[in-house]
Structure formats: C-alpha cells, structure tokens
Amino acid sequence: MTEENATTTPSESSAESALSRAKTELEGAKTCYENLRRQATERLKTVRKTSVGDVIDGTLETVKRHPAAGLGVAALVGFFLGRLFRR
C-alpha cells in the first residue's frame, strides 16, 4: 500500500474522483456555453444587418430552388391563417 492509499478511506477517494469528474464536466459545459453565446451573438449581428428586402429576396431564391417545398409551406401558412382568422 502506498502512503496516499493508507491515509484516505475508500469513500474519500470516491468523493475525490466524483469531484474531479464534476470539475471536468463543468469545464466542458462552460466551453459549450461560451461557444453557444458566441454563435448567438454572431447570428444576432447578422439579423440586425438584414433588411426586409433581403429576407424577401432570400425567400424568393429558396422557392425558386425548391418549388415543391415552397408550395407546401405556402399551403400550411394559408391553412393556419385561415384557422386563425376564421369567424
């Protein structure tokens, strides 16, 4: 037996390992949070720079590339607007 094992009980060593794992997971979560915050900030800057005309142009380009999907989305939007404004 080494000195370290002789001075610590099994419950202390398992607590230490649990604390070590928790610290590692916390550091990973912190890194993930920072990445998500950075991405959200970049997207928000992009949205602020985008005008209504840019959104319309992007929508028209998407419908030109995928007409069936555009038709399906238009039908769904029409259905929900009809349900919303039904008398």
Secondary structure as a PSIPRED ss2 file (coil, helix, strand):
# PSIPRED VFORMAT (PSIPRED V4.0)

   1 M C   1.000  0.000  0.000
   2 T C   1.000  0.000  0.000
   3 E H   0.000  1.000  0.000
   4 E H   0.000  1.000  0.000
   5 N H   0.000  1.000  0.000
   6 A H   0.000  1.000  0.000
   7 T H   0.000  1.000  0.000
   8 T C   1.000  0.000  0.000
   9 T C   1.000  0.000  0.000
  10 P H   0.000  1.000  0.000
  11 S H   0.000  1.000  0.000
  12 E H   0.000  1.000  0.000
  13 S H   0.000  1.000  0.000
  14 S H   0.000  1.000  0.000
  15 A H   0.000  1.000  0.000
  16 E H   0.000  1.000  0.000
  17 S H   0.000  1.000  0.000
  18 A H   0.000  1.000  0.000
  19 L H   0.000  1.000  0.000
  20 S H   0.000  1.000  0.000
  21 R H   0.000  1.000  0.000
  22 A H   0.000  1.000  0.000
  23 K H   0.000  1.000  0.000
  24 T H   0.000  1.000  0.000
  25 E H   0.000  1.000  0.000
  26 L H   0.000  1.000  0.000
  27 E H   0.000  1.000  0.000
  28 G H   0.000  1.000  0.000
  29 A H   0.000  1.000  0.000
  30 K H   0.000  1.000  0.000
  31 T H   0.000  1.000  0.000
  32 C H   0.000  1.000  0.000
  33 Y H   0.000  1.000  0.000
  34 E H   0.000  1.000  0.000
  35 N H   0.000  1.000  0.000
  36 L H   0.000  1.000  0.000
  37 R H   0.000  1.000  0.000
  38 R H   0.000  1.000  0.000
  39 Q H   0.000  1.000  0.000
  40 A H   0.000  1.000  0.000
  41 T H   0.000  1.000  0.000
  42 E H   0.000  1.000  0.000
  43 R H   0.000  1.000  0.000
  44 L H   0.000  1.000  0.000
  45 K H   0.000  1.000  0.000
  46 T H   0.000  1.000  0.000
  47 V H   0.000  1.000  0.000
  48 R H   0.000  1.000  0.000
  49 K H   0.000  1.000  0.000
  50 T C   1.000  0.000  0.000
  51 S C   1.000  0.000  0.000
  52 V H   0.000  1.000  0.000
  53 G H   0.000  1.000  0.000
  54 D H   0.000  1.000  0.000
  55 V H   0.000  1.000  0.000
  56 I H   0.000  1.000  0.000
  57 D H   0.000  1.000  0.000
  58 G H   0.000  1.000  0.000
  59 T H   0.000  1.000  0.000
  60 L H   0.000  1.000  0.000
  61 E H   0.000  1.000  0.000
  62 T H   0.000  1.000  0.000
  63 V H   0.000  1.000  0.000
  64 K H   0.000  1.000  0.000
  65 R H   0.000  1.000  0.000
  66 H C   1.000  0.000  0.000
  67 P H   0.000  1.000  0.000
  68 A H   0.000  1.000  0.000
  69 A H   0.000  1.000  0.000
  70 G H   0.000  1.000  0.000
  71 L H   0.000  1.000  0.000
  72 G H   0.000  1.000  0.000
  73 V H   0.000  1.000  0.000
  74 A H   0.000  1.000  0.000
  75 A H   0.000  1.000  0.000
  76 L H   0.000  1.000  0.000
  77 V H   0.000  1.000  0.000
  78 G H   0.000  1.000  0.000
  79 F H   0.000  1.000  0.000
  80 F H   0.000  1.000  0.000
  81 L H   0.000  1.000  0.000
  82 G H   0.000  1.000  0.000
  83 R H   0.000  1.000  0.000
  84 L H   0.000  1.000  0.000
  85 F C   1.000  0.000  0.000
  86 R C   1.000  0.000  0.000
  87 R C   1.000  0.000  0.000
